[in-house]
Amino acid sequence: MSSSVPRLVVAAPASGSGKTTVATGLMAALAGRGLAVSPHKVGPDYIDPGYHALATGRVGRNLDAYLCGPGLIGPLFAHGARGCDIAVVEGVMGLYDGAAGEGELASTAHVAKLLRAPVVLVVDASSQSRSVAALVHGFASWDPEVRVGGVILNKVASDRHEALLRDALDSAGVPVLGALRRVAQVDTPSRHLGLVPVAERRASAVEAVAAMAAQVSDGCDLDALTALARSAGALSAAAWDAAEAVASPTHDHPTRPAEKRAPVVAVAGGEAFTFSYAEHTELLTAAGAEVVTFDPLRDEQLPDGTSGLVIGGGFPEVYAAELSANEPLRKAVAGLALSGAPVAAECAGLLYLCRELDGEPMCGVLDATARMNERLTLGYRDAVAVSDSSLAAAGTRMRGHEFHRTVVEPGSGAAPAWGVRAPDRRVEGFVQQGVHASYLHTHWASVPGVARRFVERCRTS
């Protein structure tokens, strides 16, 4: 099966060039023309897809060749883009920056090649004129398999500056598809881990996305960008399907009596827990669960009939006092964990299960404390499950990503969750009764059996 959805990748020479503004603004501008726009983000970023979803009205999806493997990029893209008129993929870091020590793996260039998609290079043109041609020529010629189909000039100072830049780029052989003036930054506030998520500032985020759309509409040739997207090569990839992914290859998963209700899996949401991949919920549902979202900041009880709990990433450190104040829910979570029910917690979820976070009482499921730390822990991880758990059998290999400014002490329990193989060798996380808690963010589409195993444990615990 092949996908012919028009698509393009928005990339840049380096972080801070304006990729998010251009990509989000382009998504919103195209959606404003009545197009069904499929939004995607290269890499493990959870926050940008929230802005993409706001711009398009569709779920923002990640394309990570390290977490999921190169072979899943096409299928996951086709899954997200099904039924759409056009797809816009926002890159990560600089165009050729990938997983450390892994060559091109998981770089924007790598994903663009896997998608057979043309690249639009967003260049910060401040403090340069003729030199922009050398920069663009270098990026366009570095890898002949990467097709840089156009340039968008950002932070252009004046009409005169734009004329100089365009004149220089005439010799580079890459068309200029837009020029954005140097204006006051669109209101997208940041903090210790990047942009503030949409869920925490929805009204102002709507205004920010509208401003990005206006900026791109005014400064870019939308017709030329759409034509470039239509020039993408046919993509031979069957769309990823959650039901097919969770089906046991040996068909040995138990058959449920028709009259028995699906196990309820409660998934933490709200402002404090905004980090999740859409495919996780899809996999849980396909495995037979009834997925119900709850807000640990406001809901005093878990959803009725909860037999399993998933607590993903987010910013509990920002809301520690409010989370602590919701004592009824903390006790409910502790009681569920004590009963042996499956609990999968990643990063923020790990902090929430500790005794305390920055001195504020948390759920007390784990005999550990958490606190903020100035040092940023960031990077891909190659890991193997050390202990049998409700999520993974010992020996299961998964790739993950760490991104936090907190420390949990101790860093692992008597039965650790993961043995990290690269870039360093260590154990981390906690497995006790039905709990699997770890700093590691994983993408379950890479090993969909973890969703099937989790739901089966919910059914039998």
LODOLO-888183 format. One record per residue: x, y, z of N, C-alpha, C in turn. Coordinates in steps of 0.1 Angstrom, whole numbers, padded with zeros to 4 digits, always signed. Layout:
REM residues N
XYZXYZXYZ
...
//
This chain:
REM residues 461
+0009-0012+0000+0000+0000+0000+0009+0012+0000
+0005+0023-0007+0013+0035-0008+0005+0047-0004
+0012+0057+0002+0005+0069+0006+0010+0080-0003
+0000+0087-0008+0004+0098-0017+0000+0112-0011
-0002+0112+0002-0006+0124+0009+0006+0135+0007
+0002+0146+0002+0013+0157+0000+0019+0160+0014
+0032+0162+0014+0038+0164+0027+0052+0172+0025
+0055+0179+0035+0068+0185+0035+0073+0186+0050
+0086+0187+0051+0093+0188+0064+0099+0202+0066
+0096+0208+0077+0101+0221+0081+0113+0219+0090
+0125+0223+0085+0137+0220+0092+0145+0233+0093
+0157+0233+0100+0165+0245+0102+0179+0241+0103
+0189+0250+0101+0203+0247+0104+0206+0244+0119
+0198+0250+0128+0200+0248+0142+0188+0251+0150
+0187+0247+0162+0176+0251+0171+0176+0266+0173
+0164+0271+0175+0162+0285+0177+0161+0293+0164
+0160+0287+0153+0159+0294+0140+0145+0298+0137
+0135+0292+0143+0121+0295+0141+0112+0284+0135
+0117+0272+0137+0110+0260+0131+0095+0259+0136
+0094+0260+0150+0081+0259+0156+0071+0269+0151
+0076+0282+0151+0067+0293+0146+0063+0290+0132
+0072+0286+0123+0069+0284+0109+0060+0272+0107
+0064+0261+0113+0056+0248+0112+0042+0250+0117
+0041+0255+0129+0028+0257+0135+0019+0267+0127
+0026+0278+0124+0019+0288+0116+0014+0283+0102
+0023+0275+0096+0019+0269+0083+0008+0259+0084
+0008+0251+0095-0003+0242+0097-0016+0249+0099
-0016+0260+0107-0028+0268+0109-0033+0275+0097
-0023+0280+0089-0027+0288+0077-0033+0279+0067
-0028+0267+0065-0033+0257+0056-0047+0252+0061
-0048+0250+0074-0061+0246+0079-0072+0257+0077
-0067+0269+0078-0076+0281+0075-0081+0281+0061
-0074+0275+0052-0078+0274+0038-0088+0263+0036
-0091+0256+0046-0101+0245+0045-0095+0231+0043
-0081+0230+0044-0074+0218+0042-0074+0209+0055
-0075+0196+0053-0073+0187+0065-0058+0185+0066
-0052+0191+0076-0038+0191+0078-0034+0181+0088
-0024+0172+0085-0019+0162+0094-0006+0167+0101
-0006+0169+0114+0006+0175+0120+0015+0164+0126
+0028+0166+0124+0038+0156+0129+0050+0164+0135
+0057+0157+0144+0069+0162+0150+0080+0152+0150
+0092+0155+0145+0103+0146+0145+0109+0146+0160
+0112+0134+0165+0118+0132+0178+0108+0130+0189
+0113+0131+0201+0105+0127+0213+0097+0138+0219
+0097+0150+0214+0091+0162+0219+0076+0160+0222
+0071+0162+0234+0057+0161+0237+0049+0175+0236
+0057+0186+0237+0050+0199+0238+0046+0205+0225
+0055+0205+0215+0051+0210+0202+0039+0204+0196
+0037+0191+0197+0025+0185+0191+0012+0190+0197
+0012+0195+0209+0001+0202+0215-0003+0214+0207
+0007+0222+0203+0005+0234+0195+0000+0230+0181
+0006+0219+0176+0002+0215+0163-0013+0211+0163
-0017+0204+0173-0031+0199+0174-0040+0211+0175
-0036+0222+0182-0044+0234+0183-0045+0241+0169
-0034+0240+0161-0034+0246+0148-0043+0239+0138
-0044+0226+0139-0050+0217+0129-0063+0211+0133
-0066+0210+0146-0078+0203+0151-0076+0188+0150
-0064+0183+0148-0061+0169+0147-0050+0165+0157
-0049+0153+0161-0039+0148+0171-0025+0150+0165
-0016+0157+0173-0002+0158+0169+0005+0145+0172
+0013+0141+0162+0019+0128+0164+0035+0129+0161
+0042+0121+0169+0056+0121+0168+0061+0110+0158
+0073+0113+0152+0079+0104+0143+0094+0103+0148
+0097+0092+0155+0110+0091+0162+0117+0078+0157
+0127+0079+0149+0133+0068+0143+0142+0061+0153
+0145+0067+0164+0153+0060+0175+0144+0052+0184
+0133+0058+0189+0124+0051+0198+0116+0040+0191
+0112+0043+0179+0103+0033+0171+0111+0025+0161
+0122+0029+0157+0129+0023+0146+0125+0029+0132
+0135+0029+0123+0132+0035+0110+0120+0028+0103
+0118+0015+0105+0108+0008+0098+0094+0012+0101
+0092+0019+0113+0078+0023+0117+0075+0037+0113
+0085+0045+0108+0082+0059+0105+0072+0060+0094
+0073+0053+0083+0063+0054+0072+0049+0049+0077
+0048+0038+0083+0035+0033+0088+0028+0043+0098
+0036+0048+0108+0030+0057+0117+0026+0070+0111
+0034+0075+0101+0030+0087+0093+0017+0084+0086
+0016+0073+0079+0004+0070+0071-0008+0069+0080
-0006+0063+0092-0017+0062+0102-0022+0076+0105
-0013+0085+0109-0017+0098+0113-0023+0107+0101
-0018+0105+0089-0022+0113+0078-0033+0107+0070
-0039+0096+0074-0050+0090+0067-0061+0100+0066
-0066+0101+0053-0077+0110+0051-0074+0125+0050
-0061+0129+0051-0058+0143+0051-0054+0148+0037
-0055+0161+0036-0051+0167+0023-0036+0170+0022
-0030+0172+0033-0016+0176+0033-0010+0173+0047
+0003+0171+0048+0009+0168+0061+0021+0178+0062
+0023+0183+0074+0034+0191+0078+0042+0185+0089
+0055+0183+0087+0063+0176+0097+0073+0186+0102
+0073+0189+0115+0083+0198+0121+0095+0190+0125
+0107+0195+0121+0119+0188+0124+0123+0190+0139
+0135+0185+0142+0141+0187+0155+0155+0191+0154
+0160+0200+0163+0173+0206+0163+0177+0210+0149
+0190+0208+0145+0194+0211+0132+0191+0200+0122
+0190+0203+0109+0186+0193+0099+0193+0180+0100
+0206+0180+0103+0214+0167+0102+0217+0162+0116
+0212+0168+0127+0215+0164+0141+0206+0152+0145
+0212+0141+0148+0205+0129+0152+0209+0125+0166
+0206+0112+0169+0209+0106+0181+0225+0106+0183
+0229+0110+0194+0244+0112+0197+0251+0099+0194
+0261+0100+0185+0270+0088+0182+0263+0078+0173
+0252+0082+0167+0244+0072+0159+0243+0077+0144
+0252+0086+0140+0251+0091+0126+0238+0099+0124
+0232+0096+0113+0220+0103+0109+0207+0098+0116
+0208+0087+0124+0196+0081+0130+0188+0091+0138
+0175+0092+0135+0165+0100+0142+0167+0115+0139
+0175+0119+0130+0176+0133+0126+0165+0136+0117
+0163+0149+0115+0152+0154+0106+0155+0149+0092
+0168+0150+0088+0171+0145+0075+0168+0131+0073
+0171+0122+0083+0168+0108+0082+0153+0106+0080
+0144+0113+0088+0130+0111+0087+0125+0116+0074
+0131+0127+0069+0127+0133+0056+0129+0122+0045
+0141+0116+0046+0144+0105+0036+0134+0093+0037
+0131+0089+0049+0122+0078+0051+0108+0081+0045
+0104+0094+0046+0091+0098+0041+0091+0103+0027
+0103+0103+0021+0105+0108+0007+0098+0122+0006
+0101+0130+0015+0095+0143+0016+0105+0155+0014
+0101+0165+0006+0109+0177+0005+0111+0184+0018
+0122+0192+0019+0125+0199+0031+0124+0214+0028
+0118+0221+0037+0118+0236+0037+0127+0240+0048
+0138+0248+0045+0148+0252+0055+0145+0266+0060
+0142+0266+0073+0140+0279+0080+0153+0285+0084
+0157+0296+0079+0170+0302+0082+0169+0315+0090
+0175+0316+0101+0176+0328+0109+0186+0338+0101
+0180+0347+0094+0188+0356+0085+0193+0368+0092
+0191+0370+0105+0196+0382+0112+0211+0382+0112
+0217+0393+0111+0232+0395+0111+0239+0389+0099
+0232+0387+0088+0239+0382+0076+0232+0386+0064
+0239+0386+0053+0233+0389+0040+0237+0379+0029
+0249+0381+0023+0253+0372+0012+0257+0359+0018
+0262+0358+0030+0266+0345+0036+0255+0335+0037
+0242+0340+0036+0231+0330+0037+0232+0320+0025
+0237+0325+0013+0238+0316+0002+0248+0304+0005
+0259+0307+0011+0268+0296+0015+0262+0287+0025
+0255+0292+0034+0248+0284+0044+0238+0274+0038
+0229+0280+0029+0219+0272+0023+0225+0262+0013
+0235+0266+0006+0242+0257-0004+0248+0245+0004
+0254+0248+0015+0260+0237+0023+0250+0227+0028
+0239+0232+0033+0228+0223+0038+0221+0215+0026
+0220+0222+0015+0213+0216+0004+0221+0205-0003
+0235+0207-0002+0243+0197-0010+0250+0187-0001
+0248+0188+0012+0255+0179+0022+0251+0164+0019
+0238+0162+0017+0234+0148+0015+0225+0148+0003
+0229+0143-0008+0221+0143-0021+0208+0136-0020
+0206+0128-0010+0193+0121-0008+0183+0130-0001
+0187+0141+0005+0178+0151+0011+0175+0162+0001
+0163+0164-0002+0159+0174-0012+0154+0187-0004
+0163+0197-0004+0159+0210+0002+0151+0217-0009
+0138+0218-0008+0130+0224-0019+0127+0238-0018
+0131+0244-0007+0129+0259-0005+0134+0264+0008
+0135+0277+0009+0140+0284+0021+0129+0294+0025
+0128+0295+0039+0120+0305+0045+0130+0314+0053
+0131+0326+0050+0140+0335+0057+0133+0341+0069
+0139+0339+0081+0133+0344+0093+0141+0356+0099
+0134+0364+0106+0140+0376+0113+0147+0385+0103
+0140+0388+0092+0145+0397+0082+0142+0411+0087
+0152+0420+0086+0152+0433+0092+0144+0443+0084
+0144+0443+0070+0138+0453+0062+0137+0448+0048
+0130+0457+0040+0129+0453+0025+0143+0452+0019
+0151+0462+0023+0165+0462+0017+0172+0449+0021
+0171+0445+0034+0177+0432+0038+0172+0420+0031
+0159+0420+0029+0153+0409+0021+0158+0408+0007
+0159+0420+0001+0164+0420-0013+0178+0415-0014
+0187+0418-0004+0200+0413-0004+0201+0398-0003
+0192+0393+0006+0192+0379+0009+0187+0371-0004
+0176+0376-0010+0171+0370-0022+0181+0370-0033
+0188+0381-0035+0198+0382-0045+0209+0372-0043
+0213+0370-0031+0224+0361-0028+0219+0346-0030
+0207+0344-0027+0202+0330-0028+0199+0326-0043
+0198+0336-0052+0196+0333-0066+0206+0323-0071
+0219+0324-0066+0230+0316-0070+0230+0302-0063
+0222+0300-0053+0222+0288-0045+0213+0277-0051
+0204+0281-0060+0195+0272-0067+0184+0267-0058
+0181+0273-0047+0170+0269-0038+0161+0281-0037
+0148+0280-0041+0139+0291-0041+0135+0296-0027
+0133+0309-0026+0129+0315-0014+0113+0314-0014
+0108+0307-0004+0093+0305-0003+0087+0314+0007
+0095+0322+0014+0089+0331+0024+0100+0339+0031
+0095+0351+0036+0104+0359+0044+0096+0365+0055
+0100+0363+0067+0093+0368+0079+0101+0379+0086
+0094+0390+0088+0101+0401+0094+0105+0399+0109
+0115+0406+0113+0119+0406+0127+0109+0413+0135
+0101+0405+0142+0090+0411+0150+0091+0407+0165
+0082+0413+0173+0082+0408+0187+0078+0394+0187
+0085+0386+0195+0083+0372+0196+0068+0368+0199
+0063+0359+0191+0050+0354+0194+0049+0348+0209
+0039+0351+0216+0038+0347+0230+0037+0332+0232
+0049+0326+0233+0050+0312+0236+0060+0310+0247
+0056+0313+0259+0065+0313+0271+0072+0299+0273
+0084+0300+0278+0092+0288+0281+0095+0287+0296
+0099+0275+0300+0104+0273+0313+0115+0262+0313
+0117+0255+0324+0129+0246+0325+0130+0235+0315
+0119+0231+0309+0119+0220+0299+0114+0224+0285
+0113+0237+0282+0109+0242+0269+0096+0249+0270
+0088+0249+0259+0075+0257+0259+0066+0252+0270
+0058+0261+0275+0047+0258+0284+0036+0251+0276
+0032+0239+0280+0022+0231+0272+0009+0238+0271
+0002+0235+0260-0011+0241+0256-0021+0240+0268
-0021+0228+0274-0031+0225+0284-0030+0235+0296
-0019+0241+0298-0017+0251+0309-0021+0265+0305
-0022+0268+0292-0025+0282+0288-0033+0282+0275
-0044+0275+0275-0051+0273+0263-0056+0286+0256
-0061+0295+0264-0066+0307+0257-0055+0315+0251
-0044+0317+0258-0033+0324+0252-0026+0316+0241
-0026+0303+0242-0020+0295+0232-0028+0296+0219
-0041+0297+0220-0050+0299+0208-0046+0312+0201
-0044+0323+0209-0039+0336+0203-0026+0335+0197
-0017+0327+0204-0003+0326+0198-0003+0319+0185
-0011+0308+0184-0012+0300+0171-0018+0309+0160
-0028+0317+0164-0034+0326+0154-0024+0336+0149
-0015+0341+0158-0005+0351+0154+0005+0344+0145
+0009+0332+0148+0018+0324+0139+0012+0322+0125
+0000+0319+0125-0007+0317+0112-0007+0330+0104
-0010+0341+0110-0010+0354+0103+0004+0357+0098
+0014+0355+0106+0028+0358+0102+0032+0350+0090
+0028+0337+0090+0032+0328+0079+0024+0332+0066
+0011+0334+0068+0002+0338+0057+0007+0350+0050
+0011+0360+0058+0016+0373+0053+0030+0372+0046
+0038+0363+0052+0052+0363+0047+0056+0352+0038
+0047+0342+0036+0051+0330+0028+0042+0328+0016
+0047+0321+0007+0039+0317-0005+0033+0304-0003
+0020+0304+0002+0014+0292+0006+0011+0283-0006
+0008+0289-0018+0006+0281-0030+0019+0274-0034
+0030+0280-0033+0043+0274-0036+0046+0263-0026
+0044+0265-0014+0046+0255-0003+0037+0243-0005
+0025+0245-0009+0015+0234-0012+0020+0226-0024
+0025+0233-0034+0030+0227-0046+0042+0218-0043
+0050+0223-0034+0062+0216-0030+0058+0203-0023
+0048+0204-0014+0043+0192-0007+0038+0182-0016
+0032+0186-0027+0026+0177-0037+0037+0170-0045
+0049+0175-0045+0060+0169-0052+0066+0157-0045
+0062+0154-0033+0067+0143-0025+0065+0130-0032
+0075+0121-0031+0074+0108-0038+0064+0099-0031
+0059+0089-0038+0049+0080-0032+0056+0072-0021
+0049+0070-0010+0054+0063+0002+0048+0049+0003
+0057+0039+0001+0052+0026+0002+0052+0021+0016
+0041+0023+0023+0040+0019+0037+0025+0017+0040
+0022+0005+0045+0008+0003+0051+0007+0011+0063
-0005+0017+0065-0007+0025+0077-0007+0016+0090
+0000+0021+0100+0001+0014+0113-0013+0012+0118
-0016+0000+0124-0029-0002+0130-0027-0008+0144
-0033-0002+0153-0032-0006+0167-0037-0020+0170
-0048-0024+0164-0054-0037+0166-0044-0048+0160
-0039-0045+0149-0029-0055+0143-0016-0055+0152
-0012-0044+0157+0000-0043+0165-0001-0051+0178
-0013-0051+0184-0014-0058+0197-0018-0072+0196
-0022-0077+0184-0026-0091+0182-0014-0099+0185
-0015-0109+0194-0004-0118+0197+0000-0126+0184
+0013-0127+0181+0016-0135+0169+0012-0150+0170
+0011-0154+0183+0007-0168+0184-0008-0170+0188
-0015-0158+0188-0029-0158+0192-0032-0165+0205
-0023-0162+0214-0024-0169+0227-0030-0160+0238
-0034-0148+0234-0040-0140+0244-0054-0145+0248
-0058-0143+0260-0071-0149+0264-0083-0143+0258
-0093-0152+0255-0105-0147+0249-0114-0143+0261
-0120-0131+0260-0128-0126+0271-0143-0130+0268
-0150-0134+0278-0164-0136+0277-0171-0124+0272
-0180-0125+0262-0186-0113+0256-0193-0104+0267
-0198-0110+0278-0206-0103+0287-0197-0095+0297
-0184-0099+0298-0175-0093+0308-0170-0079+0303
-0171-0069+0312-0168-0056+0308-0153-0055+0306
-0149-0046+0297-0135-0044+0295-0128-0037+0307
-0116-0041+0311-0110-0035+0322-0108-0020+0320
-0110-0012+0331-0109+0002+0330-0094+0006+0333
-0088+0013+0324-0074+0018+0326-0075+0033+0327
-0072+0038+0339-0072+0053+0341-0059+0059+0337
-0060+0069+0329-0048+0076+0324-0048+0090+0329
-0037+0094+0336-0036+0107+0342-0035+0118+0331
-0042+0129+0332-0042+0140+0323-0042+0153+0330
-0048+0163+0324-0048+0177+0331-0035+0184+0329
-0034+0195+0335-0022+0204+0334-0009+0198+0338
-0010+0189+0349+0003+0184+0355+0008+0172+0347
+0000+0165+0339+0004+0153+0332+0000+0154+0317
+0008+0161+0309+0005+0164+0295+0013+0156+0285
+0023+0148+0290+0032+0141+0281+0026+0127+0278
+0022+0125+0266+0018+0111+0262+0018+0110+0247
+0020+0098+0242+0019+0096+0228+0005+0091+0225
-0002+0096+0214-0015+0092+0211-0016+0076+0209
-0005+0070+0204-0006+0056+0201-0007+0048+0214
-0003+0053+0225-0005+0045+0238-0019+0042+0241
-0027+0053+0240-0042+0051+0243-0048+0042+0232
-0044+0043+0220-0049+0035+0209-0046+0020+0211
-0033+0018+0216-0029+0004+0218-0037-0002+0230
-0038+0006+0241-0046+0001+0252-0060-0003+0248
-0066+0006+0240-0080+0004+0236-0081-0009+0227
-0071-0010+0218-0071-0021+0209-0069-0034+0217
-0061-0034+0228-0059-0045+0236-0071-0049+0245
-0081-0041+0244-0094-0045+0251-0097-0037+0263
-0090-0026+0266-0092-0018+0277-0102-0007+0274
-0109-0002+0285-0117+0010+0284-0108+0021+0290
-0104+0030+0282-0094+0041+0287-0102+0053+0292
-0100+0057+0304-0107+0068+0310-0096+0078+0315
-0097+0091+0311-0087+0101+0315-0093+0107+0328
-0083+0110+0337-0087+0117+0349-0076+0128+0352
-0080+0138+0361-0071+0149+0364-0066+0148+0378
-0054+0145+0381-0049+0144+0395-0050+0157+0403
-0051+0168+0396-0052+0181+0403-0066+0183+0408
-0076+0177+0401-0090+0181+0405-0099+0169+0409
-0096+0157+0403-0105+0146+0407-0100+0139+0420
-0110+0138+0429-0106+0132+0442-0107+0117+0442
-0112+0111+0432-0112+0096+0431-0108+0092+0417
-0103+0080+0417-0100+0074+0404-0114+0070+0397
-0113+0069+0383-0126+0066+0376-0132+0053+0382
-0145+0052+0381-0152+0040+0386-0146+0027+0380
-0144+0017+0388-0140+0004+0383-0125+0003+0378
-0117+0013+0381-0103+0013+0377-0096+0000+0381
-0090-0006+0371-0082-0018+0374-0068-0017+0370
-0064-0006+0364-0050-0003+0360-0049+0012+0358
-0036+0017+0360-0033+0031+0360-0021+0034+0352
-0022+0044+0343-0011+0049+0336-0008+0064+0339
+0003+0067+0344+0007+0081+0347+0019+0084+0339
+0017+0092+0329+0028+0096+0320+0036+0108+0325
+0042+0115+0315+0051+0126+0319+0044+0139+0320
+0051+0149+0324+0045+0162+0326+0053+0171+0335
+0046+0179+0343+0053+0189+0352+0047+0188+0366
+0048+0177+0373+0043+0177+0387+0051+0186+0396
+0063+0189+0392+0071+0198+0401+0065+0212+0401
+0059+0216+0390+0052+0229+0390+0039+0229+0398
+0033+0218+0400+0020+0216+0407+0021+0208+0419
+0033+0207+0425+0035+0198+0437+0026+0202+0448
+0024+0214+0451+0015+0218+0462+0000+0214+0460
-0004+0216+0447-0018+0213+0444-0020+0198+0443
-0010+0190+0438-0011+0176+0438-0012+0170+0452
-0003+0176+0461-0003+0171+0475-0016+0175+0482
-0022+0186+0478-0034+0190+0485-0046+0181+0482
-0045+0173+0471-0056+0164+0467-0053+0151+0474
-0054+0151+0487-0051+0139+0496-0060+0127+0492
-0073+0129+0490-0082+0117+0487-0077+0109+0475
-0072+0117+0464-0068+0109+0452-0054+0103+0455
-0046+0109+0463-0033+0103+0466-0035+0090+0473
-0045+0090+0482-0048+0078+0490-0054+0067+0481
-0062+0071+0471-0068+0062+0462-0057+0055+0453
-0048+0063+0448-0037+0058+0440-0029+0048+0448
-0025+0052+0461-0018+0043+0469-0025+0030+0472
-0038+0031+0474-0046+0019+0477-0047+0010+0465
-0048+0016+0453-0048+0008+0440-0035+0000+0439
-0024+0008+0441-0011+0001+0439-0009-0010+0450
-0013-0007+0462-0012-0017+0473-0019-0030+0470
-0030-0028+0462-0038-0040+0459-0032-0049+0448
-0021-0044+0443-0014-0052+0432-0018-0049+0418
-0027-0039+0416-0032-0036+0403-0020-0030+0395
-0020-0032+0382-0010-0027+0373-0009-0012+0373
+0003-0006+0375+0005+0008+0374+0017+0010+0366
+0016+0018+0355+0028+0022+0347+0030+0037+0348
+0042+0040+0353+0045+0055+0356+0058+0058+0349
+0057+0069+0342+0069+0074+0335+0073+0089+0340
+0085+0091+0344+0090+0104+0347+0081+0111+0357
+0072+0120+0353+0063+0127+0362+0055+0117+0370
+0051+0106+0364+0044+0096+0372+0052+0090+0383
+0065+0088+0380+0075+0083+0390+0075+0093+0402
+0076+0106+0399+0077+0116+0410+0064+0115+0418
+0053+0114+0411+0040+0114+0418+0038+0102+0428
+0045+0091+0424+0044+0079+0433+0053+0079+0444
+0063+0088+0445+0073+0089+0456+0066+0093+0469
+0074+0093+0480+0069+0097+0493+0066+0112+0492
+0076+0120+0486+0074+0134+0486+0081+0140+0474
+0077+0152+0469+0083+0159+0458+0086+0173+0463
+0099+0177+0464+0103+0190+0469+0096+0193+0483
+0095+0183+0491+0090+0184+0505+0075+0183+0506
+0068+0182+0494+0054+0181+0495+0050+0166+0494
+0041+0161+0503+0037+0147+0503+0031+0143+0490
+0035+0131+0485+0029+0126+0472+0022+0113+0476
+0021+0103+0467+0013+0091+0470+0019+0081+0479
+0033+0082+0481+0039+0073+0490+0039+0058+0486
+0037+0056+0473+0038+0042+0468+0052+0037+0468
+0062+0045+0465+0076+0042+0464+0083+0048+0476
+0092+0040+0482+0100+0045+0493+0112+0053+0487
+0108+0065+0482+0118+0073+0476+0113+0088+0476
+0123+0097+0475+0119+0111+0475+0124+0117+0462
+0117+0128+0458+0121+0135+0446+0123+0150+0448
+0132+0156+0441+0134+0170+0442+0139+0176+0429
+0137+0189+0428+0142+0196+0416+0157+0197+0417
+0163+0198+0405+0178+0198+0403+0181+0207+0392
+0192+0214+0394+0196+0224+0383+0201+0217+0370
+0206+0205+0372+0212+0198+0360+0201+0192+0352
+0202+0194+0339+0192+0188+0329+0197+0174+0325
+0189+0164+0327+0192+0150+0322+0184+0149+0309
+0191+0146+0298+0185+0146+0285+0192+0136+0276
+0185+0128+0269+0191+0120+0259+0184+0107+0257
+0187+0100+0246+0181+0087+0243+0188+0077+0251
+0181+0066+0254+0186+0055+0262+0183+0041+0255
+0192+0032+0256+0190+0019+0251+0189+0010+0264
+0177+0004+0266+0175-0002+0279+0169-0016+0277
+0170-0024+0288+0165-0038+0289+0158-0039+0302
+0146-0045+0302+0138-0047+0314+0146-0057+0323
+0149-0053+0336+0156-0061+0345+0147-0071+0353
+0135-0066+0356+0126-0074+0364+0113-0076+0357
+0107-0088+0359+0093-0090+0354+0084-0080+0360
+0075-0074+0351+0066-0064+0356+0053-0065+0349
+0043-0057+0353+0030-0056+0346+0032-0050+0332
+0043-0044+0329+0045-0038+0316+0054-0046+0307
+0064-0052+0312+0074-0059+0304+0080-0071+0311
+0082-0082+0303+0089-0093+0309+0104-0090+0310
+0111-0096+0320+0125-0094+0321+0132-0098+0308
+0141-0090+0303+0148-0092+0291+0143-0085+0279
+0131-0078+0281+0125-0071+0270+0134-0058+0267
+0137-0057+0255+0146-0045+0251+0137-0034+0246
+0139-0022+0250+0132-0010+0245+0142+0002+0245
+0139+0011+0236+0146+0023+0236+0137+0034+0242
+0144+0043+0249+0136+0053+0256+0143+0067+0255
+0138+0076+0263+0143+0090+0263+0141+0096+0277
+0152+0102+0282+0151+0109+0295+0151+0124+0292
+0143+0132+0300+0142+0146+0298+0136+0152+0311
+0145+0156+0321+0140+0160+0334+0151+0168+0341
+0146+0177+0350+0155+0184+0359+0152+0180+0374
+0149+0168+0376+0147+0163+0389+0156+0151+0393
+0156+0148+0405+0164+0136+0410+0155+0128+0420
+0155+0115+0418+0148+0106+0427+0159+0099+0435
+0157+0098+0448+0166+0091+0457+0159+0081+0466
+0163+0068+0465+0173+0063+0456+0168+0062+0442
+0177+0060+0432+0173+0060+0418+0167+0047+0414
+0168+0036+0422+0162+0024+0418+0158+0016+0431
+0149+0006+0429+0145-0001+0441+0151-0015+0441
+0147-0024+0450+0153-0037+0451+0151-0045+0438
+0140-0042+0431+0138-0048+0418+0137-0036+0408
+0148-0033+0401+0148-0021+0392+0140-0024+0380
+0135-0013+0374+0127-0014+0362+0136-0017+0349
+0146-0009+0347+0154-0010+0335+0169-0011+0338
+0176-0018+0330+0191-0017+0329+0194-0009+0317
+0200+0003+0319+0203+0012+0308+0216+0007+0302
+0216+0004+0289+0228-0001+0283+0237+0010+0276
+0230+0020+0272+0237+0031+0265+0229+0044+0268
+0237+0055+0270+0251+0057+0268+0259+0053+0280
+0253+0050+0291+0261+0045+0303+0254+0032+0308
+0261+0025+0317+0255+0013+0322+0251+0015+0337
+0238+0013+0339+0232+0015+0353+0219+0008+0353
+0213+0007+0365+0199+0003+0367+0191+0015+0372
+0179+0015+0369+0170+0026+0374+0156+0022+0374
+0148+0029+0382+0134+0027+0383+0130+0016+0393
+0117+0014+0394+0112+0005+0405+0101-0004+0399
+0102-0017+0403+0092-0027+0401+0088-0033+0414
+0075-0031+0418+0071-0037+0431+0056-0040+0429
+0052-0052+0433+0038-0057+0430+0034-0054+0416
+0024-0046+0413+0020-0043+0399+0026-0030+0394
+0035-0024+0402+0040-0011+0398+0052-0012+0389
+0053-0004+0378+0065-0002+0370+0066+0013+0369
+0077+0018+0376+0079+0033+0376+0093+0036+0372
+0095+0045+0363+0108+0048+0358+0109+0062+0352
+0121+0068+0351+0123+0080+0344+0121+0079+0329
+0123+0067+0324+0124+0065+0309+0110+0067+0302
+0110+0076+0292+0098+0077+0283+0100+0067+0272
+0090+0059+0270+0091+0049+0259+0079+0051+0249
+0081+0046+0237+0070+0047+0227+0065+0032+0225
+0053+0029+0230+0048+0016+0230+0046+0010+0216
+0045+0018+0206+0044+0013+0192+0056+0004+0188
+0067+0007+0195+0080+0000+0191+0079-0015+0197
+0072-0017+0208+0071-0030+0214+0056-0031+0219
+0047-0032+0210+0032-0031+0213+0028-0042+0223
+0036-0053+0225+0033-0063+0234+0032-0058+0248
+0038-0047+0251+0037-0041+0265+0023-0037+0268
+0016-0031+0258+0002-0027+0260-0007-0040+0262
-0005-0050+0254-0013-0062+0256-0010-0068+0269
+0003-0069+0274+0006-0075+0287-0001-0067+0298
+0000-0053+0297-0006-0045+0307-0021-0047+0309
-0028-0048+0298-0042-0050+0298-0046-0063+0303
-0038-0074+0299-0041-0087+0304-0039-0088+0319
-0029-0081+0325-0027-0080+0339-0038-0073+0346
-0043-0062+0339-0055-0055+0345-0067-0065+0346
-0068-0073+0336-0080-0082+0336-0079-0093+0346
-0066-0097+0350-0065-0108+0359-0061-0104+0373
-0057-0092+0375-0052-0088+0389-0063-0087+0399
//
